């Protein structure tokens, strides 16, 4: 009887240990599944990949890989985002705060983002405006009713030549891709384009 009581106690103890072990295993499996789900959710979070500044980047800074991070956002504002390969090695055009999303407008134009365009100019520019010079392009009303408006800043002069038709000279320049539409709009209007020296001349 005593031996049976001892055996009963041992069996009871083993059952409790087994139940506890199953509970622990169950908890571990639940935690593991939750962690797995969280990992999947983070990897599959919808949104656009954008580049964020890790720290403050002042204008003129050359961007390096350790100064930026790639993150996801649900949506992007009107300004286009950029990729890691677009950003590394580029020069900051306007101050970028820590945590700020980097867009194309915050960067100095790269040579590959400039477009060559030829435009007739209403007034012959000064002799200092020659190949390699930096100029600003202005839209001016023919009747002078409205003040001049800039259409391209710091364009690089490729060439300047006579139109060949006895009219305006033709200036070939490299302009920021974002400014091409403005230049073309002026060419299709009653305005004339006037050239002045840019900031680097």
ChimeraX attribute file (.defattr): number of C-alpha atoms within 10 A of each C-alpha:
attribute: neighborCount
match mode: 1-to-1
recipient: residues
	/A:1	6
	/A:2	7
	/A:3	8
	/A:4	9
	/A:5	10
	/A:6	11
	/A:7	12
	/A:8	12
	/A:9	12
	/A:10	11
	/A:11	12
	/A:12	12
	/A:13	12
	/A:14	12
	/A:15	12
	/A:16	11
	/A:17	12
	/A:18	12
	/A:19	12
	/A:20	12
	/A:21	12
	/A:22	12
	/A:23	12
	/A:24	12
	/A:25	12
	/A:26	12
	/A:27	12
	/A:28	12
	/A:29	12
	/A:30	12
	/A:31	12
	/A:32	12
	/A:33	12
	/A:34	12
	/A:35	12
	/A:36	12
	/A:37	12
	/A:38	12
	/A:39	12
	/A:40	11
	/A:41	11
	/A:42	11
	/A:43	9
	/A:44	9
	/A:45	12
	/A:46	12
	/A:47	12
	/A:48	13
	/A:49	17
	/A:50	20
	/A:51	23
	/A:52	22
	/A:53	19
	/A:54	17
	/A:55	14
	/A:56	14
	/A:57	21
	/A:58	14
	/A:59	15
	/A:60	14
	/A:61	17
	/A:62	17
	/A:63	17
	/A:64	13
	/A:65	11
	/A:66	10
	/A:67	15
	/A:68	22
	/A:69	14
	/A:70	13
	/A:71	12
	/A:72	15
	/A:73	13
	/A:74	9
	/A:75	11
	/A:76	15
	/A:77	8
	/A:78	7
	/A:79	11
	/A:80	11
	/A:81	17
	/A:82	17
	/A:83	14
	/A:84	16
	/A:85	9
	/A:86	12
	/A:87	20
	/A:88	15
	/A:89	14
	/A:90	17
	/A:91	20
	/A:92	22
	/A:93	18
	/A:94	15
	/A:95	14
	/A:96	22
	/A:97	15
	/A:98	14
	/A:99	14
	/A:100	15
	/A:101	22
	/A:102	22
	/A:103	20
	/A:104	17
	/A:105	15
	/A:106	16
	/A:107	21
	/A:108	17
	/A:109	18
	/A:110	12
	/A:111	10
	/A:112	8
	/A:113	12
	/A:114	18
	/A:115	15
	/A:116	15
	/A:117	15
	/A:118	15
	/A:119	20
	/A:120	20
	/A:121	22
	/A:122	18
	/A:123	12
	/A:124	16
	/A:125	17
	/A:126	10
	/A:127	6
	/A:128	10
	/A:129	21
	/A:130	16
	/A:131	14
	/A:132	13
	/A:133	19
	/A:134	22
	/A:135	25
	/A:136	20
	/A:137	25
	/A:138	22
	/A:139	26
	/A:140	20
	/A:141	16
	/A:142	12
	/A:143	8
	/A:144	9
	/A:145	8
	/A:146	10
	/A:147	9
	/A:148	16
	/A:149	13
	/A:150	15
	/A:151	19
	/A:152	21
	/A:153	18
	/A:154	20
	/A:155	25
	/A:156	23
	/A:157	22
	/A:158	17
	/A:159	15
	/A:160	20
	/A:161	11
	/A:162	13
	/A:163	14
	/A:164	9
	/A:165	7
	/A:166	7
	/A:167	11
	/A:168	17
	/A:169	19
	/A:170	18
	/A:171	24
	/A:172	19
	/A:173	25
	/A:174	21
	/A:175	26
	/A:176	21
	/A:177	13
	/A:178	15
	/A:179	15
	/A:180	17
	/A:181	11
	/A:182	13
	/A:183	21
	/A:184	13
	/A:185	13
	/A:186	17
	/A:187	16
	/A:188	9
	/A:189	10
	/A:190	12
	/A:191	18
	/A:192	21
	/A:193	24
	/A:194	19
	/A:195	21
	/A:196	15
	/A:197	18
	/A:198	17
	/A:199	12
	/A:200	9
	/A:201	11
